[in-house]
Amino acid sequence: MHVFHKLEDVPPDFGPTLLSVGNFDGVHRAHIRVLANIVSRAREQRRKALAVTFEPHPARILRPDSGLKLLTPTPEKVRLLEATGLDAVLLLPFGRDLSLMTPEAFAHDILKKSLQAREVHEGYNFHFGNKAAGDVRLLTEFGSKMGFEVKVYPELRPRGFG
């Protein structure tokens, strides 16, 4: 599996991609389910399966006094993501510029242009862009304009719980 440490590390001919964007802290069962679908669909379509995550965790930049404790340090997160069969992980540096990016700019500049997304798979509660202004409805709208499909996953609940 390739590990890219910034957007510029992704080769121009790497895509097209099927991907998911998230913090992936803990790489729990719902993450694994989404990533398994991405890997399976990417193999069927002969495309690349990619997870996009952030380094450092956005909360460490946006709320530095929060005392955020991560479940999974980055090296362990990368190991867990690799176990899903992904072709690559992009550890997108999270700083001021990225935090100020509008949802539309993120969808266009990163997903469409840089990563050549064909499918973006996200949980029902996914938010992105400056002040988390984008949601899956907006991402779906952008996808239809920009040429990628958005697959939204409902909440995954353990058996026996609400």
MODELLER restraints for C-alpha pairs under 7 A, 6 or more apart:
rsr = mdl.restraints
at = mdl.atoms
rsr.add(forms.Gaussian(group=physical.xy_distance, feature=features.Distance(at['CA:1:A'], at['CA:82:A']), mean=6.29, stdev=0.5))
rsr.add(forms.Gaussian(group=physical.xy_distance, feature=features.Distance(at['CA:1:A'], at['CA:86:A']), mean=6.59, stdev=0.5))
rsr.add(forms.Gaussian(group=physical.xy_distance, feature=features.Distance(at['CA:1:A'], at['CA:87:A']), mean=4.99, stdev=0.5))
rsr.add(forms.Gaussian(group=physical.xy_distance, feature=features.Distance(at['CA:1:A'], at['CA:88:A']), mean=5.12, stdev=0.5))
rsr.add(forms.Gaussian(group=physical.xy_distance, feature=features.Distance(at['CA:2:A'], at['CA:87:A']), mean=6.31, stdev=0.5))
rsr.add(forms.Gaussian(group=physical.xy_distance, feature=features.Distance(at['CA:2:A'], at['CA:88:A']), mean=4.44, stdev=0.5))
rsr.add(forms.Gaussian(group=physical.xy_distance, feature=features.Distance(at['CA:2:A'], at['CA:89:A']), mean=6.40, stdev=0.5))
rsr.add(forms.Gaussian(group=physical.xy_distance, feature=features.Distance(at['CA:3:A'], at['CA:88:A']), mean=5.63, stdev=0.5))
rsr.add(forms.Gaussian(group=physical.xy_distance, feature=features.Distance(at['CA:3:A'], at['CA:89:A']), mean=4.98, stdev=0.5))
rsr.add(forms.Gaussian(group=physical.xy_distance, feature=features.Distance(at['CA:3:A'], at['CA:90:A']), mean=6.00, stdev=0.5))
rsr.add(forms.Gaussian(group=physical.xy_distance, feature=features.Distance(at['CA:4:A'], at['CA:10:A']), mean=6.27, stdev=0.5))
rsr.add(forms.Gaussian(group=physical.xy_distance, feature=features.Distance(at['CA:4:A'], at['CA:89:A']), mean=6.17, stdev=0.5))
rsr.add(forms.Gaussian(group=physical.xy_distance, feature=features.Distance(at['CA:4:A'], at['CA:90:A']), mean=4.68, stdev=0.5))
rsr.add(forms.Gaussian(group=physical.xy_distance, feature=features.Distance(at['CA:4:A'], at['CA:91:A']), mean=6.08, stdev=0.5))
rsr.add(forms.Gaussian(group=physical.xy_distance, feature=features.Distance(at['CA:5:A'], at['CA:90:A']), mean=6.03, stdev=0.5))
rsr.add(forms.Gaussian(group=physical.xy_distance, feature=features.Distance(at['CA:5:A'], at['CA:91:A']), mean=4.92, stdev=0.5))
rsr.add(forms.Gaussian(group=physical.xy_distance, feature=features.Distance(at['CA:5:A'], at['CA:92:A']), mean=6.26, stdev=0.5))
rsr.add(forms.Gaussian(group=physical.xy_distance, feature=features.Distance(at['CA:6:A'], at['CA:90:A']), mean=6.74, stdev=0.5))
rsr.add(forms.Gaussian(group=physical.xy_distance, feature=features.Distance(at['CA:6:A'], at['CA:91:A']), mean=6.30, stdev=0.5))
rsr.add(forms.Gaussian(group=physical.xy_distance, feature=features.Distance(at['CA:6:A'], at['CA:92:A']), mean=5.24, stdev=0.5))
rsr.add(forms.Gaussian(group=physical.xy_distance, feature=features.Distance(at['CA:6:A'], at['CA:93:A']), mean=6.23, stdev=0.5))
rsr.add(forms.Gaussian(group=physical.xy_distance, feature=features.Distance(at['CA:7:A'], at['CA:92:A']), mean=6.53, stdev=0.5))
rsr.add(forms.Gaussian(group=physical.xy_distance, feature=features.Distance(at['CA:15:A'], at['CA:47:A']), mean=6.83, stdev=0.5))
rsr.add(forms.Gaussian(group=physical.xy_distance, feature=features.Distance(at['CA:15:A'], at['CA:48:A']), mean=6.18, stdev=0.5))
rsr.add(forms.Gaussian(group=physical.xy_distance, feature=features.Distance(at['CA:15:A'], at['CA:115:A']), mean=6.18, stdev=0.5))
rsr.add(forms.Gaussian(group=physical.xy_distance, feature=features.Distance(at['CA:15:A'], at['CA:116:A']), mean=5.50, stdev=0.5))
rsr.add(forms.Gaussian(group=physical.xy_distance, feature=features.Distance(at['CA:16:A'], at['CA:47:A']), mean=5.83, stdev=0.5))
rsr.add(forms.Gaussian(group=physical.xy_distance, feature=features.Distance(at['CA:16:A'], at['CA:48:A']), mean=6.42, stdev=0.5))
rsr.add(forms.Gaussian(group=physical.xy_distance, feature=features.Distance(at['CA:16:A'], at['CA:115:A']), mean=6.90, stdev=0.5))
rsr.add(forms.Gaussian(group=physical.xy_distance, feature=features.Distance(at['CA:16:A'], at['CA:116:A']), mean=4.77, stdev=0.5))
rsr.add(forms.Gaussian(group=physical.xy_distance, feature=features.Distance(at['CA:16:A'], at['CA:117:A']), mean=5.83, stdev=0.5))
rsr.add(forms.Gaussian(group=physical.xy_distance, feature=features.Distance(at['CA:16:A'], at['CA:118:A']), mean=6.37, stdev=0.5))
rsr.add(forms.Gaussian(group=physical.xy_distance, feature=features.Distance(at['CA:17:A'], at['CA:47:A']), mean=5.69, stdev=0.5))
rsr.add(forms.Gaussian(group=physical.xy_distance, feature=features.Distance(at['CA:17:A'], at['CA:48:A']), mean=4.69, stdev=0.5))
rsr.add(forms.Gaussian(group=physical.xy_distance, feature=features.Distance(at['CA:17:A'], at['CA:49:A']), mean=5.86, stdev=0.5))
rsr.add(forms.Gaussian(group=physical.xy_distance, feature=features.Distance(at['CA:17:A'], at['CA:50:A']), mean=6.60, stdev=0.5))
rsr.add(forms.Gaussian(group=physical.xy_distance, feature=features.Distance(at['CA:17:A'], at['CA:115:A']), mean=6.48, stdev=0.5))
rsr.add(forms.Gaussian(group=physical.xy_distance, feature=features.Distance(at['CA:17:A'], at['CA:116:A']), mean=5.86, stdev=0.5))
rsr.add(forms.Gaussian(group=physical.xy_distance, feature=features.Distance(at['CA:17:A'], at['CA:117:A']), mean=4.76, stdev=0.5))
rsr.add(forms.Gaussian(group=physical.xy_distance, feature=features.Distance(at['CA:17:A'], at['CA:118:A']), mean=5.80, stdev=0.5))
rsr.add(forms.Gaussian(group=physical.xy_distance, feature=features.Distance(at['CA:18:A'], at['CA:38:A']), mean=6.07, stdev=0.5))
rsr.add(forms.Gaussian(group=physical.xy_distance, feature=features.Distance(at['CA:18:A'], at['CA:42:A']), mean=6.18, stdev=0.5))
rsr.add(forms.Gaussian(group=physical.xy_distance, feature=features.Distance(at['CA:18:A'], at['CA:48:A']), mean=6.17, stdev=0.5))
rsr.add(forms.Gaussian(group=physical.xy_distance, feature=features.Distance(at['CA:18:A'], at['CA:49:A']), mean=5.12, stdev=0.5))
rsr.add(forms.Gaussian(group=physical.xy_distance, feature=features.Distance(at['CA:18:A'], at['CA:50:A']), mean=6.22, stdev=0.5))
rsr.add(forms.Gaussian(group=physical.xy_distance, feature=features.Distance(at['CA:18:A'], at['CA:117:A']), mean=5.79, stdev=0.5))
rsr.add(forms.Gaussian(group=physical.xy_distance, feature=features.Distance(at['CA:18:A'], at['CA:118:A']), mean=5.73, stdev=0.5))
rsr.add(forms.Gaussian(group=physical.xy_distance, feature=features.Distance(at['CA:18:A'], at['CA:119:A']), mean=4.69, stdev=0.5))
rsr.add(forms.Gaussian(group=physical.xy_distance, feature=features.Distance(at['CA:18:A'], at['CA:120:A']), mean=5.97, stdev=0.5))
rsr.add(forms.Gaussian(group=physical.xy_distance, feature=features.Distance(at['CA:19:A'], at['CA:38:A']), mean=6.61, stdev=0.5))
rsr.add(forms.Gaussian(group=physical.xy_distance, feature=features.Distance(at['CA:19:A'], at['CA:49:A']), mean=5.86, stdev=0.5))
rsr.add(forms.Gaussian(group=physical.xy_distance, feature=features.Distance(at['CA:19:A'], at['CA:50:A']), mean=4.65, stdev=0.5))
rsr.add(forms.Gaussian(group=physical.xy_distance, feature=features.Distance(at['CA:19:A'], at['CA:51:A']), mean=5.49, stdev=0.5))
rsr.add(forms.Gaussian(group=physical.xy_distance, feature=features.Distance(at['CA:19:A'], at['CA:117:A']), mean=6.87, stdev=0.5))
rsr.add(forms.Gaussian(group=physical.xy_distance, feature=features.Distance(at['CA:19:A'], at['CA:119:A']), mean=6.36, stdev=0.5))
rsr.add(forms.Gaussian(group=physical.xy_distance, feature=features.Distance(at['CA:19:A'], at['CA:120:A']), mean=5.06, stdev=0.5))
rsr.add(forms.Gaussian(group=physical.xy_distance, feature=features.Distance(at['CA:19:A'], at['CA:121:A']), mean=6.15, stdev=0.5))
rsr.add(forms.Gaussian(group=physical.xy_distance, feature=features.Distance(at['CA:20:A'], at['CA:50:A']), mean=6.75, stdev=0.5))
rsr.add(forms.Gaussian(group=physical.xy_distance, feature=features.Distance(at['CA:20:A'], at['CA:51:A']), mean=5.12, stdev=0.5))
rsr.add(forms.Gaussian(group=physical.xy_distance, feature=features.Distance(at['CA:20:A'], at['CA:52:A']), mean=6.11, stdev=0.5))
rsr.add(forms.Gaussian(group=physical.xy_distance, feature=features.Distance(at['CA:20:A'], at['CA:120:A']), mean=5.56, stdev=0.5))
rsr.add(forms.Gaussian(group=physical.xy_distance, feature=features.Distance(at['CA:20:A'], at['CA:121:A']), mean=5.01, stdev=0.5))
rsr.add(forms.Gaussian(group=physical.xy_distance, feature=features.Distance(at['CA:20:A'], at['CA:122:A']), mean=5.97, stdev=0.5))
rsr.add(forms.Gaussian(group=physical.xy_distance, feature=features.Distance(at['CA:21:A'], at['CA:51:A']), mean=6.03, stdev=0.5))
rsr.add(forms.Gaussian(group=physical.xy_distance, feature=features.Distance(at['CA:21:A'], at['CA:52:A']), mean=4.59, stdev=0.5))
rsr.add(forms.Gaussian(group=physical.xy_distance, feature=features.Distance(at['CA:21:A'], at['CA:53:A']), mean=5.90, stdev=0.5))
rsr.add(forms.Gaussian(group=physical.xy_distance, feature=features.Distance(at['CA:22:A'], at['CA:52:A']), mean=6.34, stdev=0.5))
rsr.add(forms.Gaussian(group=physical.xy_distance, feature=features.Distance(at['CA:22:A'], at['CA:53:A']), mean=5.19, stdev=0.5))
rsr.add(forms.Gaussian(group=physical.xy_distance, feature=features.Distance(at['CA:23:A'], at['CA:53:A']), mean=5.15, stdev=0.5))
rsr.add(forms.Gaussian(group=physical.xy_distance, feature=features.Distance(at['CA:23:A'], at['CA:54:A']), mean=6.18, stdev=0.5))
rsr.add(forms.Gaussian(group=physical.xy_distance, feature=features.Distance(at['CA:23:A'], at['CA:57:A']), mean=6.85, stdev=0.5))
rsr.add(forms.Gaussian(group=physical.xy_distance, feature=features.Distance(at['CA:24:A'], at['CA:31:A']), mean=6.94, stdev=0.5))
rsr.add(forms.Gaussian(group=physical.xy_distance, feature=features.Distance(at['CA:24:A'], at['CA:53:A']), mean=6.89, stdev=0.5))
rsr.add(forms.Gaussian(group=physical.xy_distance, feature=features.Distance(at['CA:25:A'], at['CA:70:A']), mean=6.67, stdev=0.5))
rsr.add(forms.Gaussian(group=physical.xy_distance, feature=features.Distance(at['CA:25:A'], at['CA:71:A']), mean=5.90, stdev=0.5))
rsr.add(forms.Gaussian(group=physical.xy_distance, feature=features.Distance(at['CA:25:A'], at['CA:72:A']), mean=5.63, stdev=0.5))
rsr.add(forms.Gaussian(group=physical.xy_distance, feature=features.Distance(at['CA:26:A'], at['CA:71:A']), mean=5.37, stdev=0.5))
rsr.add(forms.Gaussian(group=physical.xy_distance, feature=features.Distance(at['CA:26:A'], at['CA:72:A']), mean=5.35, stdev=0.5))
rsr.add(forms.Gaussian(group=physical.xy_distance, feature=features.Distance(at['CA:27:A'], at['CA:77:A']), mean=6.92, stdev=0.5))
rsr.add(forms.Gaussian(group=physical.xy_distance, feature=features.Distance(at['CA:27:A'], at['CA:80:A']), mean=6.75, stdev=0.5))
rsr.add(forms.Gaussian(group=physical.xy_distance, feature=features.Distance(at['CA:30:A'], at['CA:156:A']), mean=6.14, stdev=0.5))
rsr.add(forms.Gaussian(group=physical.xy_distance, feature=features.Distance(at['CA:32:A'], at['CA:84:A']), mean=6.78, stdev=0.5))
rsr.add(forms.Gaussian(group=physical.xy_distance, feature=features.Distance(at['CA:34:A'], at['CA:121:A']), mean=6.87, stdev=0.5))
rsr.add(forms.Gaussian(group=physical.xy_distance, feature=features.Distance(at['CA:35:A'], at['CA:84:A']), mean=6.63, stdev=0.5))
rsr.add(forms.Gaussian(group=physical.xy_distance, feature=features.Distance(at['CA:36:A'], at['CA:84:A']), mean=6.30, stdev=0.5))
rsr.add(forms.Gaussian(group=physical.xy_distance, feature=features.Distance(at['CA:38:A'], at['CA:49:A']), mean=5.99, stdev=0.5))
rsr.add(forms.Gaussian(group=physical.xy_distance, feature=features.Distance(at['CA:39:A'], at['CA:49:A']), mean=5.32, stdev=0.5))
rsr.add(forms.Gaussian(group=physical.xy_distance, feature=features.Distance(at['CA:39:A'], at['CA:85:A']), mean=6.45, stdev=0.5))
rsr.add(forms.Gaussian(group=physical.xy_distance, feature=features.Distance(at['CA:39:A'], at['CA:86:A']), mean=6.00, stdev=0.5))
rsr.add(forms.Gaussian(group=physical.xy_distance, feature=features.Distance(at['CA:42:A'], at['CA:48:A']), mean=5.67, stdev=0.5))
rsr.add(forms.Gaussian(group=physical.xy_distance, feature=features.Distance(at['CA:42:A'], at['CA:49:A']), mean=5.64, stdev=0.5))
rsr.add(forms.Gaussian(group=physical.xy_distance, feature=features.Distance(at['CA:48:A'], at['CA:87:A']), mean=5.97, stdev=0.5))
rsr.add(forms.Gaussian(group=physical.xy_distance, feature=features.Distance(at['CA:49:A'], at['CA:86:A']), mean=5.16, stdev=0.5))
rsr.add(forms.Gaussian(group=physical.xy_distance, feature=features.Distance(at['CA:49:A'], at['CA:87:A']), mean=5.21, stdev=0.5))
rsr.add(forms.Gaussian(group=physical.xy_distance, feature=features.Distance(at['CA:49:A'], at['CA:88:A']), mean=6.68, stdev=0.5))
rsr.add(forms.Gaussian(group=physical.xy_distance, feature=features.Distance(at['CA:50:A'], at['CA:86:A']), mean=5.90, stdev=0.5))
rsr.add(forms.Gaussian(group=physical.xy_distance, feature=features.Distance(at['CA:50:A'], at['CA:87:A']), mean=6.02, stdev=0.5))
rsr.add(forms.Gaussian(group=physical.xy_distance, feature=features.Distance(at['CA:50:A'], at['CA:88:A']), mean=5.01, stdev=0.5))
rsr.add(forms.Gaussian(group=physical.xy_distance, feature=features.Distance(at['CA:50:A'], at['CA:89:A']), mean=5.63, stdev=0.5))
rsr.add(forms.Gaussian(group=physical.xy_distance, feature=features.Distance(at['CA:51:A'], at['CA:88:A']), mean=6.64, stdev=0.5))
rsr.add(forms.Gaussian(group=physical.xy_distance, feature=features.Distance(at['CA:51:A'], at['CA:89:A']), mean=4.85, stdev=0.5))
rsr.add(forms.Gaussian(group=physical.xy_distance, feature=features.Distance(at['CA:51:A'], at['CA:90:A']), mean=6.30, stdev=0.5))
rsr.add(forms.Gaussian(group=physical.xy_distance, feature=features.Distance(at['CA:52:A'], at['CA:89:A']), mean=5.86, stdev=0.5))
rsr.add(forms.Gaussian(group=physical.xy_distance, feature=features.Distance(at['CA:52:A'], at['CA:90:A']), mean=4.76, stdev=0.5))
rsr.add(forms.Gaussian(group=physical.xy_distance, feature=features.Distance(at['CA:52:A'], at['CA:91:A']), mean=6.28, stdev=0.5))
rsr.add(forms.Gaussian(group=physical.xy_distance, feature=features.Distance(at['CA:52:A'], at['CA:92:A']), mean=6.80, stdev=0.5))
rsr.add(forms.Gaussian(group=physical.xy_distance, feature=features.Distance(at['CA:53:A'], at['CA:90:A']), mean=6.16, stdev=0.5))
rsr.add(forms.Gaussian(group=physical.xy_distance, feature=features.Distance(at['CA:53:A'], at['CA:91:A']), mean=5.16, stdev=0.5))
rsr.add(forms.Gaussian(group=physical.xy_distance, feature=features.Distance(at['CA:53:A'], at['CA:92:A']), mean=5.96, stdev=0.5))
rsr.add(forms.Gaussian(group=physical.xy_distance, feature=features.Distance(at['CA:54:A'], at['CA:91:A']), mean=5.15, stdev=0.5))
rsr.add(forms.Gaussian(group=physical.xy_distance, feature=features.Distance(at['CA:54:A'], at['CA:92:A']), mean=4.71, stdev=0.5))
rsr.add(forms.Gaussian(group=physical.xy_distance, feature=features.Distance(at['CA:54:A'], at['CA:93:A']), mean=5.80, stdev=0.5))
rsr.add(forms.Gaussian(group=physical.xy_distance, feature=features.Distance(at['CA:54:A'], at['CA:94:A']), mean=5.72, stdev=0.5))
rsr.add(forms.Gaussian(group=physical.xy_distance, feature=features.Distance(at['CA:55:A'], at['CA:91:A']), mean=5.69, stdev=0.5))
rsr.add(forms.Gaussian(group=physical.xy_distance, feature=features.Distance(at['CA:55:A'], at['CA:92:A']), mean=5.95, stdev=0.5))
rsr.add(forms.Gaussian(group=physical.xy_distance, feature=features.Distance(at['CA:55:A'], at['CA:93:A']), mean=4.96, stdev=0.5))
rsr.add(forms.Gaussian(group=physical.xy_distance, feature=features.Distance(at['CA:55:A'], at['CA:94:A']), mean=5.64, stdev=0.5))
rsr.add(forms.Gaussian(group=physical.xy_distance, feature=features.Distance(at['CA:56:A'], at['CA:93:A']), mean=6.65, stdev=0.5))
rsr.add(forms.Gaussian(group=physical.xy_distance, feature=features.Distance(at['CA:56:A'], at['CA:94:A']), mean=5.90, stdev=0.5))
rsr.add(forms.Gaussian(group=physical.xy_distance, feature=features.Distance(at['CA:58:A'], at['CA:94:A']), mean=6.12, stdev=0.5))
rsr.add(forms.Gaussian(group=physical.xy_distance, feature=features.Distance(at['CA:60:A'], at['CA:68:A']), mean=6.87, stdev=0.5))
rsr.add(forms.Gaussian(group=physical.xy_distance, feature=features.Distance(at['CA:61:A'], at['CA:95:A']), mean=6.76, stdev=0.5))
rsr.add(forms.Gaussian(group=physical.xy_distance, feature=features.Distance(at['CA:99:A'], at['CA:129:A']), mean=6.87, stdev=0.5))
rsr.add(forms.Gaussian(group=physical.xy_distance, feature=features.Distance(at['CA:99:A'], at['CA:130:A']), mean=5.49, stdev=0.5))
rsr.add(forms.Gaussian(group=physical.xy_distance, feature=features.Distance(at['CA:100:A'], at['CA:130:A']), mean=4.86, stdev=0.5))
rsr.add(forms.Gaussian(group=physical.xy_distance, feature=features.Distance(at['CA:101:A'], at['CA:129:A']), mean=5.61, stdev=0.5))
rsr.add(forms.Gaussian(group=physical.xy_distance, feature=features.Distance(at['CA:101:A'], at['CA:130:A']), mean=5.40, stdev=0.5))
rsr.add(forms.Gaussian(group=physical.xy_distance, feature=features.Distance(at['CA:102:A'], at['CA:129:A']), mean=4.90, stdev=0.5))
rsr.add(forms.Gaussian(group=physical.xy_distance, feature=features.Distance(at['CA:102:A'], at['CA:130:A']), mean=5.20, stdev=0.5))
rsr.add(forms.Gaussian(group=physical.xy_distance, feature=features.Distance(at['CA:103:A'], at['CA:128:A']), mean=6.05, stdev=0.5))
rsr.add(forms.Gaussian(group=physical.xy_distance, feature=features.Distance(at['CA:103:A'], at['CA:129:A']), mean=4.14, stdev=0.5))
rsr.add(forms.Gaussian(group=physical.xy_distance, feature=features.Distance(at['CA:103:A'], at['CA:130:A']), mean=6.66, stdev=0.5))
rsr.add(forms.Gaussian(group=physical.xy_distance, feature=features.Distance(at['CA:103:A'], at['CA:133:A']), mean=6.67, stdev=0.5))
rsr.add(forms.Gaussian(group=physical.xy_distance, feature=features.Distance(at['CA:103:A'], at['CA:134:A']), mean=5.26, stdev=0.5))
rsr.add(forms.Gaussian(group=physical.xy_distance, feature=features.Distance(at['CA:106:A'], at['CA:129:A']), mean=6.46, stdev=0.5))
rsr.add(forms.Gaussian(group=physical.xy_distance, feature=features.Distance(at['CA:107:A'], at['CA:142:A']), mean=6.88, stdev=0.5))
rsr.add(forms.Gaussian(group=physical.xy_distance, feature=features.Distance(at['CA:111:A'], at['CA:117:A']), mean=5.40, stdev=0.5))
rsr.add(forms.Gaussian(group=physical.xy_distance, feature=features.Distance(at['CA:112:A'], at['CA:146:A']), mean=6.74, stdev=0.5))
rsr.add(forms.Gaussian(group=physical.xy_distance, feature=features.Distance(at['CA:117:A'], at['CA:148:A']), mean=6.01, stdev=0.5))
rsr.add(forms.Gaussian(group=physical.xy_distance, feature=features.Distance(at['CA:118:A'], at['CA:147:A']), mean=6.88, stdev=0.5))
rsr.add(forms.Gaussian(group=physical.xy_distance, feature=features.Distance(at['CA:118:A'], at['CA:148:A']), mean=4.38, stdev=0.5))
rsr.add(forms.Gaussian(group=physical.xy_distance, feature=features.Distance(at['CA:118:A'], at['CA:149:A']), mean=6.10, stdev=0.5))
rsr.add(forms.Gaussian(group=physical.xy_distance, feature=features.Distance(at['CA:119:A'], at['CA:148:A']), mean=5.33, stdev=0.5))
rsr.add(forms.Gaussian(group=physical.xy_distance, feature=features.Distance(at['CA:119:A'], at['CA:149:A']), mean=4.65, stdev=0.5))
rsr.add(forms.Gaussian(group=physical.xy_distance, feature=features.Distance(at['CA:119:A'], at['CA:150:A']), mean=5.66, stdev=0.5))
rsr.add(forms.Gaussian(group=physical.xy_distance, feature=features.Distance(at['CA:120:A'], at['CA:149:A']), mean=6.27, stdev=0.5))
rsr.add(forms.Gaussian(group=physical.xy_distance, feature=features.Distance(at['CA:120:A'], at['CA:150:A']), mean=4.82, stdev=0.5))
rsr.add(forms.Gaussian(group=physical.xy_distance, feature=features.Distance(at['CA:120:A'], at['CA:151:A']), mean=6.18, stdev=0.5))
rsr.add(forms.Gaussian(group=physical.xy_distance, feature=features.Distance(at['CA:121:A'], at['CA:150:A']), mean=5.86, stdev=0.5))
rsr.add(forms.Gaussian(group=physical.xy_distance, feature=features.Distance(at['CA:121:A'], at['CA:151:A']), mean=4.67, stdev=0.5))
rsr.add(forms.Gaussian(group=physical.xy_distance, feature=features.Distance(at['CA:121:A'], at['CA:152:A']), mean=6.00, stdev=0.5))
rsr.add(forms.Gaussian(group=physical.xy_distance, feature=features.Distance(at['CA:122:A'], at['CA:151:A']), mean=6.32, stdev=0.5))
rsr.add(forms.Gaussian(group=physical.xy_distance, feature=features.Distance(at['CA:122:A'], at['CA:152:A']), mean=5.13, stdev=0.5))
rsr.add(forms.Gaussian(group=physical.xy_distance, feature=features.Distance(at['CA:122:A'], at['CA:153:A']), mean=6.14, stdev=0.5))
rsr.add(forms.Gaussian(group=physical.xy_distance, feature=features.Distance(at['CA:123:A'], at['CA:152:A']), mean=5.50, stdev=0.5))
rsr.add(forms.Gaussian(group=physical.xy_distance, feature=features.Distance(at['CA:123:A'], at['CA:153:A']), mean=4.64, stdev=0.5))
rsr.add(forms.Gaussian(group=physical.xy_distance, feature=features.Distance(at['CA:123:A'], at['CA:154:A']), mean=6.27, stdev=0.5))
rsr.add(forms.Gaussian(group=physical.xy_distance, feature=features.Distance(at['CA:124:A'], at['CA:136:A']), mean=6.66, stdev=0.5))
rsr.add(forms.Gaussian(group=physical.xy_distance, feature=features.Distance(at['CA:124:A'], at['CA:152:A']), mean=5.69, stdev=0.5))
rsr.add(forms.Gaussian(group=physical.xy_distance, feature=features.Distance(at['CA:124:A'], at['CA:153:A']), mean=5.52, stdev=0.5))
rsr.add(forms.Gaussian(group=physical.xy_distance, feature=features.Distance(at['CA:124:A'], at['CA:154:A']), mean=5.33, stdev=0.5))
rsr.add(forms.Gaussian(group=physical.xy_distance, feature=features.Distance(at['CA:124:A'], at['CA:155:A']), mean=6.61, stdev=0.5))
rsr.add(forms.Gaussian(group=physical.xy_distance, feature=features.Distance(at['CA:126:A'], at['CA:135:A']), mean=5.78, stdev=0.5))
rsr.add(forms.Gaussian(group=physical.xy_distance, feature=features.Distance(at['CA:126:A'], at['CA:136:A']), mean=6.12, stdev=0.5))
rsr.add(forms.Gaussian(group=physical.xy_distance, feature=features.Distance(at['CA:127:A'], at['CA:133:A']), mean=6.76, stdev=0.5))
rsr.add(forms.Gaussian(group=physical.xy_distance, feature=features.Distance(at['CA:127:A'], at['CA:134:A']), mean=5.23, stdev=0.5))
rsr.add(forms.Gaussian(group=physical.xy_distance, feature=features.Distance(at['CA:127:A'], at['CA:135:A']), mean=4.50, stdev=0.5))
rsr.add(forms.Gaussian(group=physical.xy_distance, feature=features.Distance(at['CA:127:A'], at['CA:136:A']), mean=6.98, stdev=0.5))
rsr.add(forms.Gaussian(group=physical.xy_distance, feature=features.Distance(at['CA:128:A'], at['CA:134:A']), mean=4.90, stdev=0.5))
rsr.add(forms.Gaussian(group=physical.xy_distance, feature=features.Distance(at['CA:128:A'], at['CA:135:A']), mean=6.46, stdev=0.5))
rsr.add(forms.Gaussian(group=physical.xy_distance, feature=features.Distance(at['CA:140:A'], at['CA:150:A']), mean=5.41, stdev=0.5))
rsr.add(forms.Gaussian(group=physical.xy_distance, feature=features.Distance(at['CA:143:A'], at['CA:149:A']), mean=5.58, stdev=0.5))
rsr.add(forms.Gaussian(group=physical.xy_distance, feature=features.Distance(at['CA:143:A'], at['CA:150:A']), mean=6.48, stdev=0.5))
